Amino acid sequence: MRVYINTDLEGVAGVAIDSQIGGDSAEYQKARRLLTHEVNAAVEGALAGGATDVLVNDGHASGFNFIFEELHPGARYLMGPSRPVWLPGLTEETEASLGVGFHAMAGTQSAVRDHTMSSVSWHNLWVNGRPMGEIGLWAAIAGHYDVPCVLVTGCEKACEEAAALIPGIETVVTKQGVSRYAAIMEPAEKVREMIRAGAKAALAKVGAVEPLKVETPVEIRIEFNLSAYADQIRIIPGRERVDARTVVFRGADMMAAAQML
């Protein structure tokens, strides 16, 4: 079974504050290690659940967050920036996708580090009129390839968001949000054990959990935090500026619309 694991950082157990998200801080280095070990747990669970080919996408910010020498040897890893397409390596031959370390969409109360793509510039996003965050974008792009998303790990609100989008998806709650920057945390090793079990259980749901399919053609609407960010979007065929802070991106299908972003 071919499995694609998509990852982020903000939903990892132990991550909550700004200094953990990037840069040169000691806290970010610790967060990288926490992420790497949750990824390893997901790989172990996937292999135990029948995966024979596992590709893991380092999906946070620069795309270079994993501690490479500590990664599980049973998978391959996509790392680095400047990617020509969304989710490289995810294809029609992929049989299932798992999500590790995800956060809830912008504006979700009591979600840890809620945002959609950028806390600085993006305010809201809709796909065909439906509010979505990064979980929805990942699942809809996977659905373009008829790939079901069968696991999400992250804070309680992220798991609730995933369950509302994808009936039957397996979820692992890594922490319970108190505010955007505070959470009741589960111990790291306990979370890794839950992720191992969750990944294995998720692959047993392949065939029962349906891919998230988006009706075509596709319209993605982004409301930016400031008009200045909308000003920076080059208006070409497929893009429309609809007001000071909002731009619409259109495509024949989900991937075509996503490539306009």
KEDOFI-307143 format. One line per 8 residues: their letters; for each residue x, y, z of N, C-alpha, C. Coordinates in steps of 0.05 Angstrom, whole numbers. Atoms other than C-alpha are relative to their C-alpha. Layout:
% KEDOFI-307143
A	X,Y,Z,X,Y,Z,X,Y,Z; ...
//
This chain:
% KEDOFI-307143
MRVYINTD	17,-24,0,0,0,0,18,25,0; -15,-25,1,27,68,-20,-14,22,17; 11,-19,-19,18,120,34,16,26,-1; -12,-26,0,31,195,34,-6,13,27; 4,-13,-26,41,229,101,7,30,-3; -4,-29,1,32,305,101,3,11,28; -6,-9,-27,59,343,161,-1,31,2; -4,-28,-8,57,410,196,13,0,27
LEGVAGVA	-14,-2,-25,88,435,260,-18,9,23; 14,-13,-21,37,475,299,-18,-20,16; 16,19,-14,-5,414,318,14,-21,16; -16,20,-15,52,374,348,-2,4,30; 1,-2,-29,49,359,422,24,16,10; -22,-16,-12,90,410,462,5,26,-14; -5,-25,16,86,465,409,-23,19,5; 21,-19,-5,49,529,426,9,29,-5
IDSQIGGD	-9,-28,-1,92,592,426,16,8,-25; -13,-9,24,124,635,372,28,-10,-4; -28,8,3,196,616,386,4,-29,-9; -2,27,9,180,544,369,-5,-5,-29; 11,3,27,155,557,299,22,2,-22; -22,-3,20,220,576,263,22,17,11; -22,-16,-8,284,615,265,23,-16,11; -24,13,-11,347,599,304,-1,-7,29
SAEYQKAR	2,3,-29,320,591,374,3,-29,9; -2,27,-12,333,532,419,-27,-13,1; 27,12,-2,258,523,426,-9,-11,-27; 6,11,27,251,514,350,15,-27,-4; -15,25,3,305,461,351,-13,-23,16; 15,20,-16,266,424,406,-25,-8,-15; 25,5,14,202,431,365,6,-18,-25; -8,17,22,238,400,305,2,-29,8
RLLTHEVN	-4,27,-9,256,340,346,-27,-12,8; 27,11,-7,184,333,373,-14,-8,-26; 12,7,25,159,335,301,11,-25,-12; -13,23,12,210,285,277,-9,-26,13; 7,24,-14,191,235,331,-30,-7,-4; 28,6,7,116,243,316,-2,-12,-28; -2,12,27,132,230,243,8,-29,1; -9,27,-3,170,168,262,-22,-19,10
AAVEGALA	22,16,-11,111,143,302,-21,-5,-21; 19,4,21,65,153,243,10,-20,-21; -12,19,19,113,116,197,-2,-28,12; 1,27,-13,117,58,247,-29,-11,-1; 28,9,1,41,55,251,-9,-7,-27; 7,5,28,33,59,176,11,-27,-9; -13,25,8,82,2,165,-14,-24,14; 14,22,-14,47,-40,218,-28,-4,-12
GGATDVLV	26,2,11,-19,-25,183,-1,-10,-29; -1,11,27,5,-52,116,12,17,-21; -13,-17,20,40,6,82,26,-14,-10; -25,11,12,95,-17,34,18,22,-11; -15,-23,11,116,51,7,-11,25,13; 9,-24,-15,113,113,52,17,24,-8; -13,-25,6,130,183,28,-10,21,20; 8,-19,-20,130,238,82,8,28,-10
NDGHASGF	-5,-28,9,123,312,63,5,17,24; -6,-20,-20,157,363,108,-14,25,-9; 18,-20,11,101,413,100,-1,27,14; 1,-25,-14,116,469,149,20,20,-11; -18,-23,6,144,536,126,20,-7,-22; -21,5,20,211,524,92,0,-28,-11; -1,28,9,198,450,84,25,-14,8; -26,12,-8,263,435,120,1,1,31
NFIFEELH	2,0,-29,243,420,192,8,-27,13; -7,26,-12,255,345,202,30,0,7; -28,5,-7,320,325,237,7,-26,-16; -3,21,21,343,282,178,12,-25,11; -14,24,-9,390,235,214,-16,-16,21; 16,14,-20,336,217,265,-25,-12,-12; 25,10,13,282,198,214,0,-30,-3; 4,29,2,254,128,211,10,-10,-28
PGARYLMG	-11,10,25,290,86,157,-21,-13,-19; 21,15,16,224,55,132,-16,18,-19; 14,-18,18,202,116,92,19,17,-16; -15,-21,14,225,169,43,-11,27,8; 7,-26,-11,223,243,58,3,22,-20; -1,-23,18,206,304,16,6,25,17; -8,-23,-16,243,364,44,11,22,-19; -10,-23,14,261,434,20,-21,18,-12
PSRPVWLP	19,-19,11,228,496,-10,-2,0,-31; 1,-4,29,211,520,-81,-11,-24,-14; 13,24,12,163,464,-100,-18,9,-23; 16,-9,23,130,469,-168,-30,-6,2; 28,7,-3,64,437,-147,-6,-5,29; 8,7,-27,24,426,-84,3,-30,5; -3,28,-8,41,361,-48,14,-17,-21; -14,16,19,94,334,-95,2,-29,9
GLTEETEA	-1,29,-6,94,258,-99,-26,-12,7; 27,11,-4,20,251,-84,-12,-3,-28; 11,6,27,-11,217,-145,-24,-19,2; 22,19,1,-68,172,-167,8,-27,10; -10,26,-10,-25,113,-146,1,-1,30; 0,0,-29,-26,135,-74,-27,-11,10; 24,14,-10,-76,94,-34,-12,13,25; 10,-13,-24,-82,135,30,19,22,8
SLGVGFHA	-16,-22,-10,-58,200,61,-6,3,30; 2,-5,-29,-44,214,135,10,28,5; -9,-27,-7,-36,283,167,10,1,28; -12,-1,-27,10,295,226,7,29,7; -8,-27,-10,17,359,267,-17,23,-10; 16,-21,12,-41,398,238,-14,18,21; 14,-20,-17,-76,460,266,-26,7,-13; 26,-9,10,-146,489,258,2,25,-17
MAGTQSAV	1,-23,18,-166,542,208,-1,26,16; 0,-26,-12,-160,616,222,-28,7,12; 25,-9,-12,-213,643,270,-13,-21,17; 11,21,-16,-224,578,308,6,5,29; -4,-6,-28,-234,593,381,11,-24,15; -13,20,-17,-192,554,432,16,-21,-17; -18,16,16,-150,525,376,29,10,3; -28,-8,-3,-74,525,385,11,9,-26
RDHTMSSV	-13,-12,23,-41,572,335,-18,-2,-25; 18,1,23,-103,575,290,10,20,-21; -6,-17,23,-87,603,221,-5,-16,-25; 2,13,26,-95,588,147,23,11,-17; -24,-5,16,-28,588,110,18,21,12; -16,-22,-10,-5,654,140,-15,15,22; 13,-16,-21,-22,686,207,2,30,-6; -5,-28,6,6,751,179,-19,11,-22
SWHNLWVN	14,-12,24,-30,758,112,-27,-12,-7; 26,12,8,-88,709,104,-20,1,23; 20,-2,-20,-153,720,141,-20,-23,-1; 20,21,4,-204,671,112,4,-12,-28; -1,14,26,-207,620,55,-26,-16,-3; 23,16,7,-267,588,21,6,-16,-26; -1,16,24,-269,531,-30,-29,-5,-9; 28,2,9,-333,535,-71,-20,10,21
GRPMGEIG	18,-11,-20,-363,577,-16,2,-13,28; -2,14,-26,-344,529,41,25,9,14; -24,-7,-14,-297,555,94,19,-24,4; -20,21,-3,-233,514,96,26,12,10; -27,-7,-8,-164,515,127,19,-18,-14; -20,17,13,-102,476,112,-7,-29,-1; 9,28,0,-134,410,131,-18,-4,-25; 18,3,23,-188,422,78,15,1,-26
LWAAIAGH	-16,-2,25,-138,443,25,15,-26,-6; -14,25,3,-96,381,37,-19,-22,-9; 19,22,6,-157,335,36,-12,4,-28; 12,-4,27,-187,368,-27,20,-6,-22; -20,6,20,-121,363,-65,4,-30,-1; -1,29,0,-116,290,-43,-24,-12,-15; 25,9,13,-188,281,-66,1,3,-30; -3,-4,30,-169,308,-135,12,-26,-12
YDVPCVLV	-12,25,9,-127,244,-141,-15,-25,9; 16,22,-11,-182,201,-109,14,-14,23; -15,10,-23,-138,192,-48,-15,7,26; 13,-7,-25,-174,187,20,20,8,21; -16,-8,-23,-146,223,80,-12,-14,24; 11,18,-20,-154,174,137,10,5,28; -10,-7,-27,-116,205,196,7,30,1; -10,-26,-7,-106,274,226,9,0,29
TGCEKACE	-8,-4,-27,-65,288,288,4,30,5; -2,-28,-6,-66,356,322,-16,7,25; 15,-8,-24,-101,397,375,-29,-8,-4; 28,10,0,-173,380,393,-17,14,-21; 16,-14,20,-202,434,348,7,-8,-28; -8,10,27,-161,411,288,-13,-27,-6; 12,26,4,-187,341,298,-30,2,-4; 28,-4,5,-258,366,303,-5,10,-28
EAAALIPG	2,-11,27,-248,405,238,3,-22,-21; -4,22,19,-222,343,203,-24,-19,-1; 23,18,-2,-279,300,228,-25,11,-14; 23,-12,13,-330,350,202,2,-1,-30; -4,1,29,-299,350,133,0,-28,-11; -5,27,10,-284,276,127,-12,-20,19; 13,20,-18,-334,228,160,16,-26,2; -13,25,-5,-300,168,192,30,2,3
IETVVTKQ	-29,-3,-2,-229,197,192,9,-6,29; -13,5,-26,-184,173,249,13,25,9; -13,-24,-11,-160,228,295,16,-7,25; -16,3,-24,-107,234,349,3,28,11; -1,-27,-13,-114,294,397,27,1,15; -27,-3,-12,-44,317,416,-1,20,24; 2,-20,-21,-67,375,461,-27,13,-1; 26,-14,-1,-129,413,483,5,29,4
GVSRYAAI	-5,-29,-1,-127,487,468,-15,14,22; 11,-18,-19,-139,537,523,-4,27,-13; 0,-24,15,-123,596,479,18,-4,-24; -17,3,24,-83,609,415,28,-9,7; -28,5,-7,-18,603,453,3,-18,25; -1,16,-24,-36,557,512,-17,-26,-5; 14,26,3,-58,484,516,6,-18,23; -5,23,-18,-66,425,562,13,-21,-17
MEPAEKVR	-17,18,17,-11,380,535,-1,-29,10; -5,28,-6,-7,305,532,30,-5,-1; -29,6,1,62,276,546,9,-10,-27; -10,6,27,105,267,484,-1,-30,-6; -1,28,6,114,192,490,-28,-12,-2; 28,9,2,40,181,503,-12,7,-27; 10,-9,27,23,221,440,12,-18,-22; -12,17,21,73,180,399,-13,-27,0
EMIRAGAK	14,26,-1,40,116,423,-27,2,-13; 26,-3,12,-28,143,403,2,3,-30; -3,-4,29,-2,164,335,7,-27,-13; -6,27,11,28,94,323,-26,-16,-4; 25,15,1,-39,63,340,-19,12,-20; 18,-13,18,-78,115,302,6,-4,-29; -8,5,28,-38,107,238,-7,-28,-9; 6,28,7,-46,32,239,-30,-3,-3
AALAKVGA	29,2,2,-121,38,253,-11,14,-25; 10,-16,23,-129,91,198,2,-16,-26; -3,15,25,-102,46,144,-20,-23,-3; 21,20,1,-154,-6,162,-26,12,-10; 24,-14,10,-206,47,141,1,6,-29; -1,-5,28,-181,52,70,-21,-16,-14; 23,13,12,-241,36,27,-26,7,13; 24,-8,-15,-290,59,81,-2,31,1
VEPLKVET	-1,-30,0,-268,133,85,2,10,-29; 1,-10,28,-285,170,21,19,24,-3; -15,-25,6,-238,221,-12,-18,24,1; 15,-25,1,-259,293,-4,0,11,-28; 2,-8,28,-284,311,-73,-13,28,-1; 11,-28,4,-297,384,-94,-12,2,-27; 14,-3,25,-347,400,-148,17,19,-18; -14,-17,20,-317,429,-212,-19,17,-16
PVEIRIEF	-26,-13,-5,-301,481,-234,2,10,28; -6,-7,-28,-268,505,-170,6,29,3; -6,-28,-7,-267,574,-139,11,1,28; -12,-5,-26,-220,590,-82,1,29,6; 2,-28,-7,-233,656,-48,17,5,25; -17,-7,-23,-181,687,-1,-5,29,8; 2,-26,-13,-195,745,45,26,6,15; -26,-6,-13,-128,777,64,-5,18,24
NLSAYADQ	2,-16,-24,-115,813,130,0,30,-7; -3,-28,8,-97,878,94,-3,3,-30; 2,-5,29,-112,908,26,28,-1,-13; -27,0,12,-36,913,16,7,-28,-10; -7,27,9,-31,837,11,-15,-7,-26; 15,5,24,-86,834,-41,12,16,-23; -13,-17,20,-50,891,-78,23,-15,-14; -23,14,10,9,844,-87,-6,-23,-19
IRIIPGRE	8,22,17,-31,791,-125,-3,10,-29; 1,-8,28,-20,797,-199,-26,-11,-12; 26,8,11,-88,795,-234,5,-9,-29; -2,13,26,-84,747,-293,-25,-17,-4; 23,17,4,-136,701,-325,-1,-22,21; 3,19,-21,-163,656,-270,0,13,28; 1,-15,-25,-156,710,-216,-17,25,-3; 17,-24,0,-205,765,-198,2,14,27
RVDARTVV	1,-16,-24,-199,821,-147,-29,9,4; 29,-6,-4,-269,827,-117,-5,22,20; 2,-24,-17,-257,879,-63,28,6,11; -26,-9,-9,-201,912,-24,18,-22,11; -17,20,-13,-179,850,14,-5,-28,-11; 8,27,9,-208,792,-27,7,-4,-29; -7,9,27,-182,755,-89,-12,-28,-4; 11,26,7,-216,696,-123,19,-13,-20
FRGADMMA	-17,16,17,-175,641,-157,-17,-22,-11; 18,19,12,-211,597,-207,16,-20,-18; -13,20,17,-192,532,-242,-20,-21,-8; 18,21,10,-223,474,-280,-5,-22,21; 2,20,-21,-210,428,-221,16,10,25; -12,-9,-25,-181,431,-150,30,6,-4; -29,-5,3,-108,426,-172,5,25,-17; -3,-24,17,-116,479,-226,-6,25,16
AAQML	6,-24,-17,-148,527,-176,22,4,20; -20,-3,-20,-96,512,-123,26,10,-11; -25,-10,13,-39,525,-172,-1,29,-6; 3,-29,4,-67,595,-181,7,16,25; -5,-14,-25,-54,612,-108,28,12,1
//
